[in-house]
């Protein structure tokens, strides 16, 4: 579908993509101003438990020298790390757990980064289109000058790179951006839930990034060429789509497990339940992340079941250009869903964090 912008006719996807990039940039600069104006610094160290092997035959003097750690191995300690004695062919050993630091996370920069990533990736798409057209034209001129062949016509302005990708059902840069920005969003949610275990944060980041990359590869397998789809790749695409759901499910299982344990502990002890904005962040982002998967699920159902090539003497198959979805060709409708969901999810998380934590710098998240 085209919209009139002055005297030019532009794809509605290009227009909405530019608007979304501008809004992401506006959100980034607004948050950046708040962070610096209020001098916000919400940081949390990342820690990991490691196993320490100690020679059980160590001298008493050496043991007393570490009296500062005496409580750590006592059952009366608040959080004990009891020593376990193990006898091996190499001697007797005591094994105990110890926490080590692995850097830290900053909530302000986590929130700023996913807005910046979206602004940069979506803002660069038109420039990528212009670069593709110019480089293609220059390449053809060089080749034609060398081989003496007739020069092909320059692609029309309507066949912009992004528009071509959309109509083929592929937008690689979208999933590359998601693999970074969605990962940062999950880490920010983990920060709010006080997840400080290094291995848990790494698992959340890896699962989220791999989920997005599975979506990318699945979409590439279902790319539509002039001859249609390669139906032999349908099973592989659906398998990757399913794996993406498993990875996303594992991610939110870890998040929800931590959140529900926190809420349950408040009911057992003298604590209080998490504030309402934390509920909104956890379940709101769960709904948004699921919506991305549902959009791709619906898109894949359309590609594999309904987007068929026209049959001679019968009604034309497919609905990418003839039939409309919400007033747009189905390809553009899918892309608009991704653009709106990306913007909405990031605005929701940013606003909730800024309103409840950034504007209350004394909070400890």
Secondary structure, 3 states (H helix, E strand, C coil): CEEEECCEEEEHHHHHHHHHHHHHHHHHHHHHHHHHHCCCCCEEEEEEEEEEEEECCCCHHHHHHCHHHCHHHCCCCCCCCCCEEEEECCEEEEEEEEEEEEEEEEHHHHHHHHHHHHHHHHHHHHHHHHHHHHHHHHHHHHHHHHHCCCCCCCCCCCCCHHHHHHHHCCCHHHHHHHHHHHHHHHHHHHHHCCCCEHHHHHHHHHHHHHHHHHHHHHHHHCCCECCECCHHHHHHHHHHHHHHHHHHHHHHHHHHHHHHHHHHHHHHCCCCCCCHHHHHHHHHHHHHHHHHHHHHHHHHHHHHHHCCCCCCCCCCCCCCCCCEECCEEHHHHHHHHHHHHHHHHHHHHHHHHHHHHHCCCCCCC
